[in-house]
């Protein structure tokens, strides 16, 4: 499958996109439910926006890591997500913190840009950002006044009705808002090997604390997904819990 990979250089950094990464994105985008409530256009939009966010995330790591530690970074987007490796880099503790944090920041930037473009397209930048930050947050009504959310949604619906915003474009916006919020949030959880665990390690210098939190949070979130009937996410968090338990045993065993 190596010859089916997409290879290119950007900002002097080699990038490899492996073919199975597209299958993972298609699965996450609802490909198995096409015809049963999910359209092919929606899945394609999710795949493209998912790849964009993965690349922005890994370039955040790679560019900031190279800036502070030198080295020779390269990026691989594979079956289980993205990976940025910087061979020969030398990073201090806080430079490493900056490098790790640059990943979630990078994956969040497309959401901000999309919110701005949507706001311009529907004629109200504020409503564009309101839609972006409330469309996929379950408790947004407790944070933002319901009338403000309703006004933003009405502006969006009016743009759809008068043809200013197509359904196809809406798929892209919906995907980028979902990915920008939830992938960034999940990645910042202190669960090894997610970025949140490395950030916590850099702050506390206590890997055993990170490992224990990783186990507890993984199990808690897995049970939450089970209560929602989200079986895939339940197994994903359960698997991360297992990884964190192994990580904990390794730290406690000293090997």
VENWO-V39402 format. One record per run of one state. SS is the DSSP state (~ for helix, > for strand, _ for the rest). FROM is the first residue (numbers start at 1). TO is the last residue. Records with the same first field share a line. If there is no record, write none. Layout:
SS = FROM-TO ; FROM-TO
This chain:
_ = 1-1 ; 5-5 ; 11-12 ; 18-18 ; 29-30 ; 35-37 ; 39-39 ; 70-71 ; 79-80 ; 88-92 ; 123-124 ; 135-139 ; 144-145 ; 162-166 ; 188-194 ; 205-206 ; 229-230 ; 254-255
~ = 2-4 ; 19-28 ; 31-33 ; 40-69 ; 93-122 ; 125-134 ; 140-143 ; 146-161 ; 167-187 ; 195-204 ; 207-228 ; 231-253
> = 6-10 ; 13-17 ; 34-34 ; 38-38 ; 72-78 ; 81-87
